[in-house]
């Protein structure tokens, strides 16, 4: 929930206040996957921060492909893994396993899945277009 907002300047333009605050404890939006998790998003102006929870058994090609309507994930992700483990397989054939404390940049064109029995939780600044139904 955003505790600050845009203001109208004398010129009629909208300007963002210098200090803004949102909380993942009361997100602006929660998007559920087909199964195995959800993402909570806070938006402050053009910036978004998301906390994504991927439950054991989650796989992008099973749980989000039907929502996205693309062969692989076409969203660029940037953030940090907080818990659990996830393997990401890129369309170019490269594959990386991420875990707690790993900072990441994952370019569009990938599949991913949770490894093991622990939920994978991450913070991501690239989730604004994520898990949005294809039009």
Backbone torsions as a table, in degrees:
resi	resn	phi	psi	omega
1	UNK	NA	130.6	-177.3
2	UNK	-82.9	128.1	-179.3
3	UNK	-99.0	-0.9	177.1
4	UNK	-132.4	167.0	-177.3
5	UNK	-145.0	-177.9	177.5
6	UNK	-76.8	150.7	174.9
7	UNK	-123.6	155.2	178.4
8	UNK	-97.5	122.2	178.1
9	UNK	-82.6	166.5	-179.8
10	UNK	-53.4	-32.2	-178.6
11	UNK	-73.1	-10.1	-177.8
12	UNK	94.4	-7.9	178.3
13	UNK	-79.3	150.3	174.3
14	UNK	-86.5	135.2	177.1
15	UNK	-129.9	141.8	178.4
16	UNK	-82.1	140.0	176.2
17	UNK	-62.7	156.9	-176.5
18	UNK	-68.7	-32.6	-179.8
19	UNK	-119.0	124.3	-178.4
20	UNK	-133.9	151.1	-177.1
21	UNK	-146.0	136.2	171.9
22	UNK	-133.3	171.2	-179.2
23	UNK	-139.7	133.7	174.5
24	UNK	-71.4	-12.8	175.8
25	UNK	-75.9	-19.1	173.5
26	UNK	-139.5	72.4	-174.4
27	UNK	-65.4	157.4	175.6
28	UNK	-70.6	-29.3	-175.2
29	UNK	-153.1	143.6	171.8
30	UNK	-124.8	126.5	178.6
31	UNK	-114.5	123.9	178.7
32	UNK	-90.6	142.9	174.8
33	UNK	-80.4	171.8	176.4
34	UNK	-54.8	-40.3	175.7
35	UNK	-160.0	164.7	169.7
36	UNK	69.3	31.2	171.3
37	UNK	145.2	-172.2	-175.4
38	UNK	-164.5	166.7	176.0
39	UNK	-130.2	135.4	178.0
40	UNK	-109.8	129.4	-172.0
41	UNK	-124.2	134.9	171.9
42	UNK	-114.8	129.6	178.6
43	UNK	-113.8	130.3	174.1
44	UNK	-129.3	103.0	-174.4
45	UNK	60.9	-127.2	-179.8
46	UNK	-90.0	-2.1	179.9
47	UNK	-94.2	139.3	174.5
48	UNK	-132.6	145.4	174.7
49	UNK	-128.8	135.7	-179.3
50	UNK	-128.0	146.1	168.3
51	UNK	-112.4	117.5	-178.7
52	UNK	-108.1	136.0	176.9
53	UNK	-117.6	115.1	179.2
54	UNK	-109.6	115.5	-176.8
55	UNK	-82.3	158.4	176.2
56	UNK	-51.3	136.6	-177.6
57	UNK	96.5	-12.1	-179.6
58	UNK	-67.9	136.2	172.7
59	UNK	-145.7	131.9	-176.2
60	UNK	-54.3	-47.1	-175.5
61	UNK	-65.8	-18.1	176.2
62	UNK	-97.9	-40.7	-170.1
63	UNK	-98.8	-20.1	-179.6
64	UNK	-123.3	-24.5	178.5
65	UNK	-53.8	-42.7	178.5
66	UNK	-64.4	-25.7	178.9
67	UNK	-82.7	-46.8	-175.7
68	UNK	-72.6	-34.3	-179.2
69	UNK	74.3	22.1	177.1
70	UNK	-121.9	161.4	-178.8
71	UNK	-68.2	-39.9	176.2
72	UNK	-134.0	170.9	-179.6
73	UNK	-67.8	127.0	-178.2
74	UNK	-107.9	24.6	179.1
75	UNK	-106.7	138.8	173.5
76	UNK	-86.1	128.8	-177.9
77	UNK	-114.2	140.4	175.3
78	UNK	-141.5	130.1	-179.9
79	UNK	170.0	-149.5	-177.1
80	UNK	-144.1	140.2	175.6
81	UNK	-84.2	132.5	-179.5
82	UNK	-99.1	-38.9	-179.5
83	UNK	-156.4	163.5	179.4
84	UNK	75.3	-177.5	-178.8
85	UNK	-134.3	143.8	179.1
86	UNK	-139.7	137.0	172.8
87	UNK	-103.5	135.5	177.6
88	UNK	-119.1	128.2	178.8
89	UNK	-113.7	116.5	-178.4
90	UNK	-85.0	155.9	178.9
91	UNK	-59.9	-23.1	179.1
92	UNK	-81.6	1.6	177.7
93	UNK	96.8	-11.2	178.5
94	UNK	-74.3	154.3	-176.9
95	UNK	-146.8	134.7	-179.5
96	UNK	-136.5	139.7	171.9
97	UNK	-101.6	131.0	-179.5
98	UNK	-111.1	151.6	178.1
99	UNK	-148.8	-173.5	-174.9
100	UNK	-52.3	130.7	178.5
101	UNK	88.3	-10.5	179.8
102	UNK	-74.8	126.9	174.8
103	UNK	-92.8	138.2	-172.1
104	UNK	-136.5	152.2	163.0
105	UNK	-129.7	117.3	-179.9
106	UNK	-120.2	115.4	-176.7
107	UNK	-77.5	160.3	177.3
108	UNK	-56.9	148.1	178.5
109	UNK	98.2	67.0	-178.3
110	UNK	-157.5	158.6	168.7
111	UNK	-115.2	162.0	-180.0
112	UNK	-156.6	157.3	178.2
113	UNK	-154.0	153.4	177.5
114	UNK	-78.4	137.2	175.9
115	UNK	-100.7	133.3	173.7
116	UNK	82.5	-165.1	-173.2
117	UNK	-104.0	6.9	-179.2
118	UNK	-104.1	136.8	174.8
119	UNK	-59.1	146.4	176.4
120	UNK	-102.1	121.7	-179.7
121	UNK	-120.7	133.2	-179.9
122	UNK	-142.7	159.7	171.3
123	UNK	-107.5	135.2	-173.4
124	UNK	-142.3	130.9	176.9
125	UNK	-91.1	-0.6	-177.4
126	UNK	-107.4	21.2	-171.7
127	UNK	-92.6	-2.7	-177.5
128	UNK	-52.2	-43.1	179.4
129	UNK	-90.7	7.9	-171.6
130	UNK	-84.4	140.8	177.9
131	UNK	59.3	31.7	175.4
132	UNK	-98.4	127.0	-179.1
133	UNK	-56.4	138.7	178.2
134	UNK	-63.8	144.1	-179.5
135	UNK	-96.1	NA	NA
